[in-house]
């Protein structure tokens, strides 16, 4: 049975495609790519059909990650097929929980940095869109660090399904 994870930010051109690319690489490195599907979306549809922001592409490419991406808007009906919906900041978390059709679906929504034990109380991945390259690099560092904890959680969930 496939485990499905969707990363969500505002427009699906900066943070969530970055998280999707990094986590997909983690899944492949762990030989789980046949068991885990990774995708991303935005809370809004402003950039639907667009590629990722060129700065996101540059940072991902520099770090050796894939860069193929087409932006899309998150749909409430997706909750039925998703196991985890990963919000990149608390604004996304609240918006996604409001969209959730059921309490069970609400419980699927988590903040990415909640999987990083060193994150402390600041669980938001800041939006790098209006800044320079350093913001995108910082975003990548946060995403990479949190992806390790997320992968451990997904492994546990997969183990529970096999039992």
PyMOL commands that set and color helices and strands:
alter all, ss='L'
color gray80, all
select helices_A, chain A and resi 15-29+54-63+76-80+90-99+103-106+112-115+117-119+133-162
alter helices_A, ss='H'
color red, helices_A
select strands_A, chain A and resi 3-9+36-42+84-87+109-111
alter strands_A, ss='S'
color yellow, strands_A
deselect
rebuild
show_as cartoon
